[in-house]
Amino acid sequence: LVQADEGRRLRDRLWALVEYFKTSMIQHDWSLPPLRSAIIPWILGKDRQAVEWARMLNERNILVPAIRQPTVPKGTARLRFTLSASHAPGDIAQLVHAMDEIQAHLE
């Protein structure tokens, strides 16, 4: 029973973080697919773009892998955001801020 309560608490925390992430991204004009998952793809299209974004996030100590062919079809390279209950709202705020910084740098 104790484990069930802890599991429920962690699931609730995870879904709250997923919603916070999605809401934060939308508020900052980032579009995400309408799915309910703790693994959230952001499709960039070109392999080179996905790798560059992943590298720039990594430079800011944020691990977001680039997923590209042959894992996904050509032209659908993406970043894969993976959230867990161990993340804090501050981690998500840091990620969204880093995304804004990188976008400003690339413009």
C-alpha angles and dihedrals in degrees: 000000000000090000091048091053092048091048091050091048091051093047091050090049091049094051091047089053092047090053091046090051094048093045092048093049092049091048087055092050096255115139122218131180116268099248135123106233140116087229108071123183123209107197116216099166104218122076091221092055094050092049092048093050091047090050094050092048090048089053085060091050093255117130112214112149124221112233115202142151133344087030091052129020119277111275095028102085111153149171115250114217110197118190127192137184088254091068119096128218087251090060090055093046088052091051094049090047090050090050090053091048093050093047091051090049092051096049 
